[in-house]
Amino acid sequence: MAAAQGRLSDGAGGMDDAKEGDRDADTAPLPFRAAVDALRSARLRPQIEIEPTRAPQRLAPFAYALEAAVVDGEEDLADGRLVLLHDPAGHDAWQGSFRLVTLVRAELEPEMAADPLLPDVCWSWLTGALQARGLSYGEASGTVTRASSHYFGGMSERPAASQIEIRASWTPRESLGGVPDTASHLASWCDLLAQIAGLPPAGPGDASVVTLPQRRGPQSR
């Protein structure tokens, strides 16, 4: 399996953003630097390509961001973004000094997207991925959105497409030293990515991943 900082998607922009993020992390408080180091050293499934990207500047005093894609050869099955926020003074809404914010999305067959239970199931995948690794967290919130696209005119030959999108945030509980186990939270997030992409469980006996039926085939990158 590859280390989180070792899998890069195409394009040089991610490298430039990573360097900017490195400068921010080098001047940040020790707990945030330790949390970022854990993200960088996490080892993930080989089907997941991950790289640092530009972090939002106004959500918290310190932030670090990663983007990832579940790939099959040259095809994308799902993609997402994970942002680690840190406010040393704490944040009332977070009930802590750290916050994880995510966006995950994948394309589906229209029939699956029409399932009225799909939003509840997708949300349970997120919470289940955290619970499956025994992680403690709080103040979870978010949305699950279904969208459909239909093509007309010169694009009428393209089949209708449906997409599921999960936007969520949660507060990772801090351990001794005030540092959350961000590596395990990243691994749980990647479990969610793999699940929404329809990958099988990561290892024998791992029943925490339930594949998504009737998902649309791989999308060109």
N, C-alpha and C positions, 0 to 999 in steps of 0.2 A: 504494500500500500504506500501511497505517496504522502509526504508531509504537506501540511496545508500551504506553506509558503512556496512549495516547489512545483505546483501545478499551475501553469499560466495559459490563459486563453490567447487567441491571436490578437495582435495590435499592441502598439507601444504605449498607449495611453494609460493602461493599467500600471505599467512600470513607473511612469512619472508620478501617478497618484500614490503609489506605494512609497516612493521616496519622500513625498510630502508628509505622508502619514508617519513615516519613520522619524522625521524631524519633530513632529508634534509629540510622539510617544517618548522621545528622548528627554523632553523637558517636562513631562507629566509627573504626577505623584507616583510614588512607588507602587501602591496597590493597582493603579491603572496600568503601569508598565508591566507588572507581573501578569495581569489578566491578558494583556495583548501578547506577551511572550507565550503564554499557554495556547492562545489561538494559533500563533504562528507555528508552533511545534506539534500541533495535533496531527494524528495520522488517520487518514480517512479511506473509504472504499475507493478502489482504483477507477471506478466508473465516474467519480465525481472530480471535476476539474475546478479548482478554486484559486482565486488570486485577490490580493488587496486592491481596493478601489478608493476613490475619493469619498471621504466621510462628510456628512452634513456638518455645517459649521455653527448652526444656531440652536441646536436642540439641547446642547449641554456644553460645559466648559471643555470637556475632552471627549473625543469620539474616534472610533476605529471601525472600518468597514471592510467586508469581504463580499465578493460575488462568486457564485458557483453555478455550474451547469452539470446535469447528469447526461453523459454522452454515451453513444453507441457508435463506435467508429467515428464518422464525420457528422453524425446526426445528434441533435439535441432532443432529449426526452422531457426535460423540465429545467427550469432555472430559478435563481433566487438571489437575494441580497440579505446579509445579516450585518447589523450595526450594533456595536457596543458603545453605550453612552456612560459617562461618569461625571458626577457632580460631587466633589469632596464634601460639600456642605450638606449633602442629602437633598432629597426631593420629596415633598409631601405626597404627591400623586404616586410616586414610585414606591414609597415606604422603604427606601433604601438609597444607596449612593450609586448603584449600577442599574442599568436597564438594557435589555436586548430588544431590538426592533427588527422585524423581518418582513420580507415580501417573497412569496413563493408562487409560481404559476406553471401551468402545464395545459396542453390542449387535450380535449376529450372528444369522444363521439357525441353528436347531438343528443342521442337517446340517453346517454349517461348523464349529460349535463341537465337534462330535464327532470331527473329524479328529485322529488321534493325533499328527500332526506339527505341529499348530497352535502349541503352546507354543514349540517350537524355532524355528519360522518367525518368531513374534512377537519373540522375543529377538534374532534376527538382524536384524530391522528396526531395533531400537534401536542395536545396534553398527554396523550398516550406515549408519544416518543420521549417526553421528559420523564414521565413516571416509570417507563420501562428501564431507564438507567438510574432510577432511584434519586433523581434530582429534586431538590427542594426549591420552590419558587413561589411567588405571590403576585397579586395584582395583575393577573393575565387579562388581556382584552384584545379585541380585534374584529375583523370582518372576513367573511367568505363571500366572494362575488363570482357569479356566473355571467359570462358574456357570449353572445353569438354574433357571427359576421356572415352576411350573405352578399354575394357578388353579382354585379349586373354589368351590362354593356360589354365593353372589351374584356372584362374580367369574369364574364358569366360562366366560363368553362370551369372555373375553380369551384370546388365543392364548398358547401357551407362549413364554417369552422366554429367550434365552441371552446372556450377557455375557462379554467377555474383559477381563481386567484385568492391567496390567503395573505392578509395583512394582519400582523399581530405584534404584541409586545408583552414582555413579562419581566419581573424583577428576580434575578438569580440571587438566592440567599448566599450571604457572605460567610466564609469559614474563618478560622483563626487568622489574624493578620488583616482582616477586612477584604479578602480577595475571594471572589466567587470562582467556582470550578468551571471556567469558561471553555476549557477543552472538552469537557463532557457535554456542556450545553451545545457546543458546535457539533459534536458527534450526534446528538439528538436531533439537531436541525437537519443534518445530512440524512438521518434516518427518515425524516419527514420528506425531504426531497426525493429520496429513493422510493418512498412509498407512493407519492403522487406520480412518479414517473413509471410506476408499475414494475419495479425491480423485485426480484425474489428476496427473501430474508438474507441478511448479511452472513449468517453462519448456521450450522446445524442446530436445530432445537430453538432457534430464535423465532418465536411466534408473534413478536410485536409488530412485524411488518405484514400487512394485508394488502396484496396488490390491487390496483385499480382495474376493474374489468372494463372491457369495451373501450379502452383508451385509444386515441388516435395514434397512428403510426409515427415514427420518428420524423422530426422536422429538420429541414436543411439548416445548417449553421450559417 
